[in-house]
Amino acid sequence: MNDEIFAIAQLISNVVDEKKRGKNVLNSYLEKNNSFKEFVTDIFYGSIRHYIYLEATLFKFVKKEGVSKKEKYIFIATLYVILFRKESDIPIFINDIIRGVKKRLGDRKGNFFNAVLRSILRSRDDLDSFSDDIKYSIPEKFYHYLRKNRLLHVISKMVETPKFYFRVNKNFDKSLVDFSKFRKVSDYIYRLNDNGGIKDISPFLDGKNIVIQDISAQLACHILDPKKGERILDFCAAPGTKTTLLSELSDNSSEIIAVDINQSKVDKMKTELSNYYKNISFVVSDALDFETDTIFDKILVDAPCSALGTVSKYPEKKYDFNESEISKYGNIQLKILEKALSILKIGGEILYCVCTFTPQESDMVVKNFLKRNQNIELKEFSISEKLLTDELSTIYSDKIFTTLHTESIFDGDIFFIAKFIKK
């Protein structure tokens, strides 16, 4: 598999040096090279996820000026396999890499790689003498921000292999898939295995029958608790997975308007979902400019945010951290919440959620929203047992929340959720 390692090294360069989005870089490669897809995906994202740690490990054994960028990225991808993948034939893997290096870079470089990799392999059980920022591959500015805001409890989650959940439409014929292969949360919610399993459900990923959706995103919809006959607004709706879950939770008998600013995303939602969900209307609009004569029963505000709660899935986000952007997002979220409040009926509810954990985009927004608007208050909620495994149910099924940071309960993306009721 040395060809794949050299290709991954180039993909890493695209992200680190050219600041390209990891998802776009990887998808572009896989469209042309579909062999060893899971292997390539894991090593690429794993290398980005652990980049600082892998680089620091390499430079324990070689001088920085002793390797070119190209060589460094080959080392990074190879080290991820040696240090993080459960491979039983690491020596064979290293031999394969050495042959590839000799073929591409010459015998001298091949011998150099051989010496460095085998030295690291001999020492891999004694490599944990790094500070937490390096151990968890957190850039210095980002680590300082996390420490200042007492958020260091999230750093270990940023290097975890992400968990992917999916939901099954209750009308789907479940005999078509062997669901025993997956971790069951409830009759209609499952988690993919760490070693994949996506192939078993891919024929049914049509936007209706089976939908890949993070457990925390599903939680937000369940907390809003849509009912038959209600008028529901979904702000910032793309790609529409929350919109369709809101519809399903109301037996497709609520009136839903899905609003998003992006024309192409709205067009895609219309194309993929309109035939299945006749009760959903799609509107292209900035949330702040949305015009309507309707007064809504419930509004979902899945607001624009830093998306730092998705770092395990999109690890390049932590390297692009910009603290000034955090406050900007918080201000936008507050404005969208106030727009939602203006078109909400008395007794109506707003569900506010963001896939991040920064206080400026969560608790502080709630505080400012309540302070500026006397006709709104937090509403208590609990977690539906449909989203809790038996183990979690014994702990959380009776707990009441007014706000929730989901990392304390779930192993998916980190969300912040709050529910309001208009007085």
KELUMVO-27196 format. One record per residue (C-alpha): x, y, z. Coordinates in nm, 3 decimals, padded with zeros to 5 digits. Layout:
N
      c1      c2      c3
       X       Y       Z
...
***
This chain:
423
      c1      c2      c3
  00.000  00.000  00.000
  00.296  00.234 -00.035
  00.134  00.402 -00.336
 -00.152  00.513 -00.111
  00.087  00.646  00.155
  00.262  00.866 -00.102
 -00.073  00.989 -00.231
 -00.187  01.066  00.125
  00.135  01.262  00.182
  00.038  01.487 -00.107
 -00.315  01.527  00.031
 -00.168  01.631  00.368
  00.040  01.893  00.187
 -00.276  02.025  00.018
 -00.433  02.084  00.361
 -00.130  02.202  00.558
  00.045  02.415  00.296
 -00.236  02.516  00.062
 -00.508  02.545  00.331
 -00.754  02.342  00.128
 -01.052  02.175  00.296
 -00.972  01.818  00.391
 -01.310  01.685  00.280
 -01.275  01.837 -00.067
 -00.918  01.717 -00.109
 -01.001  01.362 -00.004
 -01.321  01.335 -00.210
 -01.141  01.461 -00.520
 -00.878  01.191 -00.477
 -01.126  00.911 -00.404
 -01.334  00.993 -00.712
 -01.037  00.880 -00.921
 -00.881  00.627 -00.684
 -01.143  00.421 -00.501
 -00.916  00.132 -00.397
 -00.845  00.103 -00.024
 -01.099  00.380  00.043
 -01.133  00.316  00.418
 -00.755  00.279  00.458
 -00.685  00.608  00.278
 -00.964  00.794  00.462
 -00.846  00.681  00.804
 -00.479  00.759  00.745
 -00.550  01.096  00.585
 -00.782  01.223  00.858
 -00.579  01.054  01.132
 -00.261  01.223  01.010
 -00.431  01.565  01.011
 -00.597  01.495  01.347
 -00.263  01.405  01.512
 -00.042  01.624  01.294
  00.136  01.825  01.565
  00.207  01.513  01.771
  00.334  01.318  01.470
  00.556  01.607  01.361
  00.698  01.648  01.714
  00.766  01.275  01.728
  00.950  01.283  01.396
  01.167  01.574  01.506
  01.273  01.384  01.814
  01.463  01.156  01.577
  01.569  01.387  01.293
  01.659  01.753  01.258
  01.394  01.973  01.097
  01.637  02.088  00.833
  01.719  01.724  00.757
  01.392  01.652  00.576
  01.209  01.824  00.295
  00.838  01.898  00.320
  00.762  01.614  00.083
  00.963  01.372  00.297
  00.803  01.504  00.615
  00.452  01.431  00.493
  00.554  01.077  00.393
  00.689  01.033  00.744
  00.370  01.179  00.898
  00.139  00.938  00.715
  00.368  00.643  00.789
  00.399  00.733  01.157
  00.024  00.749  01.194
  00.005  00.387  01.080
  00.287  00.282  01.313
  00.158  00.468  01.621
 -00.221  00.465  01.589
 -00.343  00.186  01.362
 -00.373 -00.166  01.500
 -00.164 -00.331  01.234
 -00.018 -00.675  01.303
  00.243 -00.654  01.027
  00.412 -00.317  01.093
  00.762 -00.444  00.997
  00.623 -00.562  00.661
  00.448 -00.227  00.617
  00.773 -00.040  00.686
  00.961 -00.256  00.435
  00.696 -00.168  00.176
  00.737  00.204  00.249
  01.116  00.180  00.223
  01.089  00.015 -00.119
  00.857  00.296 -00.228
  01.095  00.565 -00.103
  01.390  00.405 -00.282
  01.188  00.384 -00.601
  01.082  00.749 -00.586
  01.365  00.923 -00.402
  01.665  00.691 -00.438
  01.854  00.438 -00.224
  02.014  00.700  00.000
  01.677  00.841  00.109
  01.541  00.488  00.142
  01.818  00.398  00.387
  01.752  00.722  00.577
  01.380  00.644  00.610
  01.462  00.290  00.715
  01.688  00.405  00.998
  01.444  00.668  01.126
  01.131  00.453  01.111
  01.291  00.153  01.279
  01.433  00.377  01.551
  01.086  00.519  01.616
  00.933  00.171  01.608
  01.176  00.054  01.878
  01.089  00.358  02.093
  00.715  00.386  02.033
  00.622  00.277  02.386
  00.822  00.568  02.532
  00.692  00.860  02.327
  00.440  01.018  02.565
  00.668  01.283  02.714
  00.487  01.570  02.544
  00.278  01.849  02.691
 -00.098  01.823  02.633
 -00.105  02.076  02.351
  00.136  01.858  02.151
 -00.006  01.525  02.271
 -00.352  01.627  02.147
 -00.224  01.830  01.849
 -00.374  02.163  01.956
 -00.212  02.474  01.800
 -00.067  02.714  02.057
 -00.322  02.996  02.010
 -00.612  02.754  02.023
 -00.475  02.580  02.333
 -00.434  02.917  02.506
 -00.796  03.001  02.424
 -00.920  02.667  02.557
 -00.724  02.704  02.879
 -00.839  03.064  02.928
 -01.202  02.961  02.886
 -01.174  02.644  03.097
 -01.240  02.417  02.802
 -00.949  02.177  02.830
 -01.191  01.892  02.894
 -01.270  01.882  02.521
 -00.915  01.839  02.388
 -00.908  01.461  02.404
 -01.227  01.447  02.195
 -01.053  01.638  01.916
 -00.824  01.346  01.839
 -01.081  01.071  01.877
 -01.188  00.880  01.569
 -01.533  01.030  01.502
 -01.848  00.829  01.556
 -02.108  00.828  01.278
 -02.476  00.774  01.354
 -02.768  00.711  01.124
 -03.144  00.704  01.161
 -03.392  00.477  00.990
 -03.734  00.588  00.870
 -03.999  00.399  01.067
 -04.165  00.297  00.739
 -03.845  00.141  00.603
 -03.845 -00.237  00.555
 -03.575 -00.328  00.807
 -03.544 -00.680  00.667
 -03.341 -00.527  00.382
 -03.042 -00.457  00.607
 -02.873 -00.666  00.875
 -02.883 -00.405  01.152
 -02.716 -00.642  01.399
 -02.386 -00.530  01.244
 -02.428 -00.187  01.401
 -02.437 -00.050  01.753
 -02.803 -00.005  01.837
 -02.922  00.304  02.021
 -03.292  00.239  01.966
 -03.512  00.068  01.707
 -03.449  00.344  01.453
 -03.111  00.492  01.554
 -02.775  00.317  01.508
 -02.403  00.390  01.506
 -02.166  00.275  01.237
 -01.891  00.044  01.352
 -01.541  00.186  01.395
 -01.428 -00.033  01.106
 -01.697  00.095  00.873
 -02.019 -00.070  00.763
 -02.135  00.211  00.539
 -02.154 -00.025  00.239
 -02.440 -00.216  00.401
 -02.665  00.091  00.414
 -02.537  00.294  00.117
 -02.809  00.171 -00.125
 -03.070  00.329  00.104
 -02.903  00.665  00.175
 -03.162  00.851 -00.030
 -03.261  01.128  00.210
 -03.563  00.937  00.334
 -03.508  00.570  00.419
 -03.173  00.593  00.598
 -03.002  00.921  00.685
 -02.653  00.976  00.823
 -02.705  01.225  01.105
 -02.507  01.295  01.419
 -02.671  01.190  01.744
 -02.653  01.545  01.885
 -02.824  01.687  01.577
 -03.100  01.430  01.615
 -03.128  01.525  01.982
 -03.199  01.889  01.893
 -03.499  01.786  01.680
 -03.637  01.556  01.948
 -03.611  01.834  02.208
 -03.807  02.074  01.986
 -04.071  01.797  01.979
 -04.274  01.890  01.667
 -04.642  01.794  01.663
 -04.903  01.731  01.395
 -05.056  02.049  01.256
 -04.788  02.283  01.390
 -04.627  02.553  01.179
 -04.253  02.503  01.205
 -03.967  02.713  01.072
 -03.618  02.573  01.019
 -03.364  02.853  00.989
 -03.025  02.775  00.827
 -03.177  02.446  00.714
 -02.925  02.300  00.466
 -02.854  02.019  00.406
 -03.202  01.936  00.535
 -03.142  01.638  00.763
 -03.290  01.819  01.063
 -03.578  01.944  00.848
 -03.676  01.594  00.745
 -03.643  01.459  01.099
 -03.874  01.735  01.223
 -04.121  01.622  00.958
 -04.094  01.255  01.053
 -04.134  01.329  01.423
 -04.465  01.499  01.341
 -04.574  01.208  01.117
 -04.516  01.435  00.817
 -04.826  01.626  00.926
 -04.673  01.959  01.029
 -04.627  02.259  00.800
 -04.253  02.322  00.769
 -04.065  02.604  00.598
 -03.695  02.538  00.547
 -03.490  02.854  00.496
 -03.128  02.877  00.385
 -02.918  03.152  00.232
 -02.743  02.926 -00.020
 -02.930  02.889 -00.350
 -02.748  02.573 -00.463
 -02.809  02.402 -00.128
 -03.178  02.489 -00.136
 -03.203  02.361 -00.493
 -03.041  02.036 -00.384
 -03.285  01.999 -00.094
 -03.577  02.056 -00.328
 -03.449  01.798 -00.575
 -03.373  01.531 -00.316
 -03.657  01.583 -00.068
 -03.964  01.735 -00.233
 -04.097  01.405 -00.364
 -04.086  01.248 -00.018
 -04.190  01.539  00.203
 -04.491  01.724  00.062
 -04.531  01.924  00.386
 -04.197  02.104  00.350
 -04.152  02.432  00.160
 -03.805  02.555  00.069
 -03.706  02.922  00.069
 -03.381  03.093 -00.029
 -03.318  03.376  00.214
 -03.079  03.512  00.471
 -03.245  03.436  00.804
 -03.230  03.804  00.900
 -03.403  03.910  00.577
 -03.668  03.638  00.579
 -04.013  03.785  00.517
 -04.335  03.608  00.614
 -04.688  03.673  00.734
 -04.688  03.342  00.921
 -04.658  03.326  01.299
 -04.487  02.999  01.389
 -04.552  02.747  01.665
 -04.191  02.631  01.677
 -03.864  02.747  01.526
 -03.534  02.562  01.494
 -03.230  02.790  01.493
 -02.929  02.578  01.403
 -02.718  02.890  01.381
 -02.396  02.958  01.187
 -02.101  02.891  01.417
 -01.732  02.804  01.434
 -01.823  02.432  01.411
 -01.542  02.346  01.651
 -01.756  02.067  01.788
 -01.692  01.880  01.462
 -01.312  01.892  01.483
 -01.277  01.515  01.512
 -01.450  01.487  01.170
 -01.288  01.796  01.017
 -00.955  01.826  01.201
 -00.818  02.112  00.991
 -01.062  02.342  01.173
 -00.841  02.351  01.482
 -00.545  02.473  01.276
 -00.757  02.755  01.131
 -00.879  02.876  01.472
 -00.940  03.251  01.485
 -01.068  03.389  01.815
 -01.202  03.708  01.658
 -01.440  03.498  01.446
 -01.594  03.344  01.758
 -01.748  03.670  01.881
 -01.874  03.751  01.530
 -02.062  03.423  01.521
 -02.209  03.492  01.863
 -02.343  03.828  01.745
 -02.498  03.672  01.433
 -02.662  03.400  01.640
 -02.818  03.656  01.871
 -02.964  03.847  01.577
 -03.111  03.530  01.426
 -03.267  03.435  01.761
 -03.429  03.779  01.785
 -03.557  03.747  01.429
 -03.708  03.410  01.523
 -03.867  03.560  01.832
 -04.038  03.827  01.622
 -04.229  03.567  01.418
 -04.304  03.323  01.702
 -04.645  03.296  01.862
 -04.695  03.353  02.235
 -04.639  03.013  02.394
 -04.429  02.910  02.095
 -04.084  02.759  02.129
 -03.738  02.819  01.985
 -03.474  02.546  01.981
 -03.128  02.702  01.956
 -02.835  02.476  01.876
 -02.478  02.511  01.753
 -02.211  02.248  01.683
 -01.950  02.413  01.899
 -01.852  02.454  02.263
 -01.721  02.811  02.291
 -01.897  03.021  02.559
 -01.922  03.317  02.319
 -02.139  03.100  02.091
 -02.346  02.927  02.355
 -02.403  03.033  02.716
 -02.320  03.398  02.653
 -02.565  03.412  02.361
 -02.838  03.268  02.585
 -02.757  03.520  02.857
 -02.768  03.815  02.616
 -03.086  03.690  02.447
 -03.269  03.668  02.780
 -03.132  04.002  02.897
 -03.240  04.187  02.582
 -03.584  04.026  02.553
 -03.818  04.017  02.850
 -04.081  03.813  02.664
 -03.872  03.497  02.641
 -03.750  03.244  02.897
 -03.570  02.912  02.904
 -03.787  02.603  02.894
 -03.687  02.282  03.067
 -03.639  01.968  02.859
 -03.534  01.608  02.899
 -03.362  01.364  02.664
 -03.583  01.124  02.475
 -03.513  00.762  02.560
 -03.503  00.700  02.184
 -03.159  00.865  02.186
 -03.021  00.685  02.492
 -02.865  00.342  02.507
 -02.976  00.128  02.799
 -02.661  00.230  02.985
 -02.717  00.603  02.933
 -03.089  00.573  03.002
 -03.028  00.468  03.361
 -02.831  00.789  03.417
 -03.008  01.053  03.210
 -03.368  00.951  03.137
 -03.504  01.139  03.441
 -03.271  01.440  03.425
 -03.406  01.784  03.342
 -03.204  02.046  03.153
 -03.242  02.409  03.055
 -02.923  02.410  02.847
 -02.698  02.124  02.746
 -02.340  02.077  02.628
 -02.367  01.735  02.467
 -02.007  01.620  02.518
 -02.099  01.531  02.874
 -02.334  01.259  02.746
 -02.281  01.167  02.380
 -01.979  01.056  02.179
 -02.077  01.233  01.857
 -02.025  01.596  01.757
 -02.019  01.848  02.042
 -02.338  02.055  02.039
 -02.481  02.324  02.263
 -02.860  02.318  02.294
 -03.107  02.554  02.461
 -03.485  02.577  02.443
 -03.692  02.894  02.485
 -04.061  02.967  02.522
 -04.221  03.302  02.434
 -04.423  03.466  02.712
***
